[in-house]
Amino acid sequence: MAFTRLTADKAHFISLHGDLGYSALLHNIPDRAPSAGLNANLGVDYRLLYNNFLFSVGVEGMYDLNSNPLDAMDLSLPMLDTEGEPFQMHVLVDESNDLSHMLNLNIPLLVGGEWGRFYFLIGPKASVNLYGAASSNAEFTTYGEYDRMYDDFYDMPNHQFQSGHTMQSGLLPMKWNVNIMAHLEVGGRLGHMFRYKAFRLDPDRVRMYLAAYVDFGILNLHAKGTGAPAFDYRETDEGLKFYIQPLLLSTMSDNATIRNLNVGVKYTVAFELPQRGKSFIYDWNSVDQNYRKRGGNQTIKH
């Protein structure tokens, strides 16, 4: 009952995939938690299945949106009022919203295997930044503290004591370094999803896969440079003006090392390419409909 495979089982595919998952920016910025967000990928690949060996190479667009947590700040500025009396102006900064954007072009080069419905792929992804940006905004409240007064002074606009004002940096350009990511995906081939009437698809010609994936950045994403203070102010003819800077563009991240980690779900549709020469293909549709050819129990396509 033993047998030997006389010819290799080889098939070529063009596949489309979409990924969606969790994104994290892992960094060493002091007293700041890792940034969390969303990762999405869309790509097209060439896929070769040679017996159980699987090879894939392609191109994909990757978008990461990350939120950078910032703690509330209570800053104290020594000031003089209009009568020359010294006091401390407190600036409470809270309700911050700090976002970073990354749009990259990835080139995955993957190898793996496929056995029955199970498959896996592993390998590197080269990643080149096409677009990067960051923005930050926060609410702030100012109030005055006098040593000789029992209570602090709030909500006096003529003295610049105001509550619930907003400051924002706007969308600022940001450069990300070239990266190499280690990629792993493990999943399975889905069953016959389209089995009804005119929408029947040959499961050997169109294959669908669902997998879990992990991408981990090996290189440092952060482009070295000198950032602006995370919070700053200037004296103008209209009084004090307050400014906020995105965390990853601020002095707090001047010497930071940043790596990305993406985890999620990948869906792939693979279309088999025509083979050269004459081929004989098992007619899954006809047999599934209990069709019987006279003199036999199978149907062969030419």
N, C-alpha and C positions, 0 to 999 in steps of 0.2 A: 504493500500500500504506500510505500515511500515514492516520492517523485523528486525530480530535479528541474528547476526553472531553466529552460533552454534559451530563452531570450529575455532580455531585461524588460521590465514593465516601466515604460518611460512616458511621461506626459508633460506638456508645457502649458502654462496658464498665464493669463493676464488677470490680476486681481485688484480689487478696490477695497480699501479698508477705512473704517472710521473708529476712532478711539475717544473715550471720555472717562475722566477720572479725577483723582485728587492730586494736587500739586503742592509741593513744599519747597521753600528756599531755605536750605540749611546754612547758617552763617555763624560767625564767632563775634558778632557785635555785642559788646558788654551789656548785660542787663536787658537784653531784648530776646523775646521768644522767636522761634523760627516762623517765617511767613507761610501762611496757608492760602490755598486757592483752588483754581480749576485748571485742568489740562485737557486740551482737545487736539486731535490729530486727524488729518485727512490725507490719504495717499494712494498711489498707484504703484504696483509692483509686477515684476516678472517672477514667476515661480516655476521651479522644476521639481518634479517628483520622479525619482529614479529608484525603482523598487521601493524601499522604505526610507530612502534618503531624501531630504527636503532642502532646497536651496531657494533663497529669495533675495532679490535686490530691487531697489526702487527709489522713489522720492516721495516726500511727504511735507506738508505744511504743519507746523506745530504752533499753538497759541497757548501761552500761560498767563493767567491773571492771578495775582497774589495780593493779599492784604497783609500789611505790615503793622502789627500791634504796637501802639504807643501808649505809655502810661500818662496819666494826668500829671500836669506840671503846675507847681505853685512858685512863681518867681517873684522876687522882691527887688524893687528898684528904688534907690534913694532919690528923693525929689524935694523941690521947694515949691510951696504954693504961691499964689499971687501976692500974698502978704509977706513972703520971705520966710515962712515957717517951714522947718524940715518935717518931712513925713515919709513913710514907706508906701509906695504904690505896689500893690499886689496884683499879679496877673495870673488868674486861674485858667489854665488851658485844658480843655476836656472835649469829649465827644469827637475824637479825631477819626479821620477816614483816610488812610494812607494806602495807595494802590500802585502797583508796578505792572507793566505790560511787556510781554516778550513775544515776538513773532519771528520764528526761525524756519529755515529750510533744512530738513533732515535727509540724509542719505543712509538708509539702513542696509547693512550687508550681513545676512543672517543664514545660519545653517541649522538643521535639526532633523527630525524624523517624523514619519506618520505611520501608525499602525492601526488599521481599522478606523475607528472614529477618534482615536487619541492622536494628538500631535503636539510638538513643541518646536520653538525656534529660539536661538540664542545668538548674540553677536554684537558688534559695535554699531553705533549710529554717529556719523559725523554731523555736526549741527552748526550752521552759520546764521548769525543774526541778520535779519532784514529790517526789523523795526523794534525800537525800545522806547519806553516813556514811563514817567512816574508823576504822580500828583498827590497832593495832600491838602486837607482842609480840616479845620477844627473850630469849635466855639470857644470864646474867651470872655471872662468877666474881670473887670478891674474894680478895685476898691482901695480906699485910703486908710492907713493906720497911723494915728498920732500917739506919741508916748503920753501926752498929757490928757488925752481924751479916753473916756471909759469905753465908748462904742466906736466901731469902725464906720466909715462913711461909704454908703452904697448909693447907686442910682442918682448921681448928681452929674448930668452931662456937661454942665459948665466947668466942672473940675475933672472931666474925663473919667468919671466913675460910672461905668455902664455895664449892663448884664446881657448875656446872650448874643453877643456880636460874633460874626463869622470872619475868619481870615482864610485865604486859600492861595495856594501856589500857582494854580493853573496846571495845564499839562506840559511837562518839561521833557525834552529829549533825553534819552539815556542809552548809552552804548553797552552792549553785552559782548563778552569775549567769545571767540570760537570755542566750541565744546566737543568732547567725545563722550557719548553716553553708552553705558553697558545696558543692553536690552535683553529681557527674557519674557517670553510669552508661553503659556501652557493652556491648552484648551482641547476642544473636540469638534468634530464635524457634525453638523446638525442633520436631523432626519429629513425626509421628503416633505418640505414645507409647502410646496405648491403642487397639489394633487387634484385640482378640480377643473374639469371641462377644458376650455381653451387655454387655461393658464398653467397647464402641466409643463414642467421642465424636466428634462433628462437629468437625473441626479449625478450621472457620471460626467456630464458636460458642464453643468453649473453646480459648483460646490460652495456650501456656506459653512463658516466656522465661527465659533464664539470662544473667546479666550480671556484670561486674566493676564495683564502685562505689568512689567516694572521697568522703568527707565531711571538709571542713576548716573548723574553727571560726574565724570572723573576729573575734569579740569575746573579751574577757578573761573567762574562767570564774571566776576567783578573787574571792570576796567579801572586800573589805578588812577587816582586823580585827587584833587583837593576840592572838597565840597564846601558848601555854605553852612553856617550855623543852622541847627534844626529849628531854632526860634531866635528871632532878632527884632529889633525895633529901631526906629529913627525919629529924631525930633524934627518936626516941620512947622511951618507957619500955622498949620491947623491943629497942632498938638502932636502927640505921639502916634506913629503908625507902626502896627505890628505885622510881622511876617513869619510864615512857616515854610519849611523846606521838607521835601520828601526824605524819609529816612535813608534810602539808598543813595541819595545825592547829597547827603549832609556830611559834616565833619565826623559824625559818629561812625561812619562806615569807610573812612579814608583808608584804613589798613585791613579792611575786612576780606575774608575769604568766603565765597558764596558758591554752593553747589546745589543743583536741583535734584529732586526726587519726585517721580511721577508714578502713580499706581492707579490702575483702572481696568476697564473692560474694553476689549477690542472685537469688532465684528468685521468679518472678511467675506467677500463674495469673489470666487475665482471662476473664470471662464476658460475652458480648455481650448487651446488653439488647434486648428486642423493639422492632422498628421499627413506626411507625404505618402504618396502611393495609395494602393487599395487597402481599405480597412474593413473589417467585419466587426460590427458593433451589436452587442446584445440589445434588443429592443425592449427596454424596460417598460415603456408605456403600453405596448401591445400585450405583453405577458401579464402586466398588472390588471388589464381588463379581461383576463381569462380568455384571450385570443389563442386559438390553436390552428396552426398551419397544417394542411392536409399532409399526412404522412409523417408527422413529427410533432414535437411539443415545444419548439422554440421558433423564433423568428430571427432571421439574419438580415441586416441592412447592408447594402453595397455602397 
